[in-house]
C-alpha cells in the first residue's frame, strides 16, 4: 500500500481515508461473548447498522443461536462459533475462522468476560489464571488476529474492548478481575498508538452495573430497579452499552482512539461522596 505521505501527481485524487470497507463489501463485526447480555445487544445493534455479524459463545449455544436469528431478522448474515478463552492460544483462531466465513473483518468487539468474588487472601493461582486468561490474555490474542487481518485488508478497522468501571476503580473480592480489566484498559491505549498508522482505532467501553446474566438481572426492566448510590438511580440496560459500542464502531468515531468510554450512570463520579455515606463496614467483605 502507498505510504500515507507519498507524493502524488498534482491532478491525482486525494487518498481515501482508512476505516471504511470497499464500497461493494458489507462491513463485518465479530463480537465475542454475544450469546447474551451486552454481546447480544451489540450484535443486534450493529446488524441494524448494516453489518454482518460473527457470534461467539462459551457455554450457551442456544443463546448464540437466538442472537444469530435476531441478526438475520435484521436482514444481515450471521455465523456462530464456540470460543473458549481458557484454551489459549488456540482459541483465538476462532477470529480467523469467522472472518473467513464472513469474508473479512472490520470491527472486533472483545466482550467475553468472567470474574470472581473471592477475598485476595483466599485466591488460588488457578482462579487468577482463569480470570486473567479470559479477561486479558484472550482479548489480547483475539485483537492480534483481527488487527493482522485488518492491516492486510488495507482499509483500517475498529477494535473495541469491553472492560468495566473496574478498569478504573477497585472492588473488594475482585482482585484478578480488576487486574485484568485494568490491564485491558492500558493495553487498549498501547494498541491505539501502535495501530493508528494502519487506520485502526482502538477504544474501551467500561460498563457499570448493567442488567445482564452476569449480574443476575437478565430481562430486568431497569426502570423499576432502585440504585440510590448511582446518580441516575438505576442499573443500566445492555442496549445502552451497545449504543456506545455502535458509535465507536461507526464512521462518526473515525477520530476517536485510545479512550475509555464509561457507561455507568455516573457511578464513578461519586468517589469519596459514596464512601462517606456508607452506613457500616459491610463493604469490607465480598
C-alpha angles and dihedrals in degrees: 000000000000113000113259094245099037115137117259132198111267093250095047118117116248114268114264114252121251126254100055122102120230111286093248095052129082112231115246127214125192115202120189118213092019097146091099147349120016092357094055093044089051093049091053094044093051091046088055087053089058102263130135110232138223111204124198131190137182108194106348106074092161090053090053090051090053090051091050091050091052090051091050091049086062089058097255134118121255131192123189129207136165116247121192108181092191086073100072140206092004095057092066088068087081087078090061092044093054093043090053093050093047095041101241144359125242102159132032119190111191098204105144113113147154137185148183138224099212126131114250093245092054099048119121121212092241090059093049092049092048094053095042092048094051098039102037118006093044094052089045092056095041090051091050091054092047094046093051090054094045090052091049090051089055100215104091128243148204130264118188120185116200106216124156140243081272087072081077108024133034129244127205111248095019104087099139092040093052092044091051096044092045089050092049090052093054091042087056090058094049091048090050091056096045099042098043093090088061093052092252117137120203124196138158129227115209113198124195121204105339125179100248137125088266090064093039093249106106112160091006117154097233092200089068095052120090121214109171092181093059114077092225088049101229143061119268129258119238089236090061090058091044090055091059092046090050090053091052090047093053138077094260089070095052092122096044119097140141094025134126114224110204117207103183111119089253095303097138092051091065092073114147090001090068091047094051091056098052107122099208147354096279090113090070092077129056 
